[in-house]
Amino acid sequence: MPKVSVIVPNYNHAPYLEQRIECIFNQSYQDFELILLDDCSTDNNVD
């Protein structure tokens, strides 16, 4: 079980989502879970 939960809220920020996720994965600490939150965005960020 991961020791840290990283929660990324995302509402209509699709242009920045990939960069945000890459930044998290590039951290030196690797024992984490990544939780993406989206509240029915209209900018197709699921793609």
Secondary structure, 3 states (H helix, E strand, C coil): CCCEEEEEEECCCHHHHHHHHHHHHCCCCCCEEEEEEECCCCCCCCC
